[in-house]
Amino acid sequence: MATVNFSVPEDVKAAFNATFSDRNKSAIIAELMREAVERAQRKQRSHEAIASILERHKNAPAITDDQFRAAREEGRP
C-alpha cells in the first residue's frame, strides 16, 4: 500500500480527528479519495457527453415550427 502526505488546515485536521476518533482514518481517507476520483470521472464524462451533443446539434438539419408541429402530430395516436 502506498503512503501519501498532504498538508491540510489545522482546523480541518482537528475536526476530522474528532469526528472519526474511533475509526480507521486511513480507510476513511482512501474511501474519500475513491469518491473524489469517481465524482471527477463522472463530471468529465458529463462534459464530454454535453460537448458531443452540442457538436451533433451543429450538424442537425433545421426544421421550421410548422414541420415540427406536423411531425409531433403524426407521432400521436
N, C-alpha and C positions, 0 to 999 in steps of 0.2 A: 504494500500500500504506500502511496506517495504522501509526502508531507508538504503542506502548503502554509506559507506565512503571509498574513495580511495585517495591515495596520487599520484599526478602527477607532473611532472616537471613544474616549473613556466612558462616557455615559451609555453608549450602546453596549460596550463590553459589560458594564455593571448590570444593566437591565437584562441582558442575555443570561449572564451567570445567575442572577436572582430568579429569573423566570424558569430556567432549566436546571436548577441546582441539583435535582435528583435524577437527572437523565444523562445519557452518554452524549456529551457535547459534540464530539467528533462525528457521531452518526447524524445528529441534527444538522450540523453544517453540511455534511455530504448530501443529505436529502434536500436542503435548501439550494445547494448548488445544482443538483439534478433538476429541481423545479425551475430554477432560473434558466438553465440551458433549454429545457423543453419550452418554456414561455418564449424565449428568444427565437427558437426554431419555428414555433407556430406563427410568431409575428412576421418572420421572414417569408414563410410560405404564404401568408395572407397578403403581404406586399407584392409578392411575385404573382399571385392569382389576380389581384386587382390590376397590376400592370398588364397582364395578359388579356384580361377582359377589355381594358381601355384600348389596347393595341388592336384587338379584333373589332372593336366598335368603330375605329377609324376607317376600316375597310368594309363595314356593313353597308348594304345598299340602303339608300334613303327612300322612304316612302312618305306619301302625303297623309294628312289626317284622314282624308276620305278613304284611302286604301287601307289604313289601319282599322278604321271602323268597319269596313266591309269584311276584312279578314276576321275580326272579332265576332261579327255577326254570323259568318259562315261556320265558325267553330262552336257556336252554341247549339244545344239540342233543340 
